[in-house]
Amino acid sequence: MLVRTPADLGAVIRDRRKQLDLDQATLAKRVGVSRQWVIEIERGHPRAELALVLRAIDVLGIRLDASVGPAPDHPHSESVDIDGIVARARKAKP
């Protein structure tokens, strides 16, 4: 699935952070940002600085693939169910 919006990317970041059992403060420290920045990016803040977003996904071990066309099968890679992540994020909102 493709990440199409800042909210989609925020949901992926939040899900991966939780998979790694990191709290927002720990992720913030590793990325070199404030906890507030992590909160905003996880909520899909559309004006987050690209360099910081790339640093965050690197810290979390998220692979960013900028290929054109359909993704080739990678039997040894971990796929991300972005639809499931976004659906869980929407359910969790108060």
C-alpha positions in Angstrom: 0.0 0.0 0.0 1.1 3.5 -0.7 1.5 6.3 1.9 -0.4 9.1 0.3 -0.9 11.7 3.1 1.0 13.1 6.1 -1.6 11.3 8.3 -0.7 7.9 6.6 3.0 8.5 7.3 2.2 9.5 10.8 0.3 6.3 11.4 3.2 4.3 10.0 5.7 6.1 12.3 3.5 5.6 15.3 2.8 1.9 14.6 6.5 1.2 14.1 7.5 3.1 17.3 5.0 1.0 19.2 6.3 -2.2 17.6 9.8 -1.3 18.8 8.3 -0.6 22.3 9.6 3.0 22.2 7.8 5.9 23.9 7.6 9.3 22.2 10.2 10.8 24.4 12.8 8.1 23.6 12.1 8.4 19.9 12.4 12.1 20.1 15.8 11.8 21.8 17.1 9.4 19.2 15.9 11.6 16.3 17.1 14.8 18.0 13.7 16.5 18.2 11.2 17.4 20.9 8.5 15.0 22.1 6.0 17.6 20.7 7.5 17.1 17.2 6.9 13.4 17.5 3.3 14.0 18.6 2.7 16.3 15.6 4.3 14.0 13.1 2.3 11.0 14.4 -0.9 13.1 14.0 0.0 13.8 10.4 1.3 17.4 10.7 1.7 18.4 7.1 4.5 20.9 7.6 7.1 18.7 9.2 10.7 19.3 8.0 11.6 16.5 5.5 15.1 16.0 6.8 13.7 15.3 10.3 11.0 13.0 8.9 13.7 11.0 7.0 15.8 10.9 10.2 12.8 9.5 12.1 12.0 6.8 9.6 15.7 5.8 9.6 15.8 5.6 13.4 12.8 3.4 13.2 14.2 1.2 10.5 11.4 2.0 8.0 12.4 1.5 4.4 11.4 4.3 2.0 11.2 3.0 -1.5 10.9 5.6 -4.3 10.6 3.2 -7.2 8.4 3.9 -10.1 5.7 1.3 -11.0 4.6 -1.8 -9.2 6.8 -3.0 -6.3 8.7 -6.1 -7.1 8.2 -9.1 -4.8 10.8 -9.1 -2.0 10.5 -12.4 -0.2 12.9 -11.3 2.6 11.3 -7.9 3.2 8.7 -7.1 5.8 5.5 -5.7 4.3 3.5 -3.0 6.0 -0.3 -3.1 6.0 -0.9 0.7 5.8 -4.6 0.2 5.5 -4.7 -1.7 8.8 -2.4 0.9 10.5 -4.6 3.8 9.4 -7.8 2.0 10.3 -6.4 1.3 13.9 -5.3 4.9 14.2 -8.7 6.2 13.2 -10.4 3.9 15.8 -8.0 5.1 18.5 -8.9 8.7 18.1 -11.2 10.1 20.9 
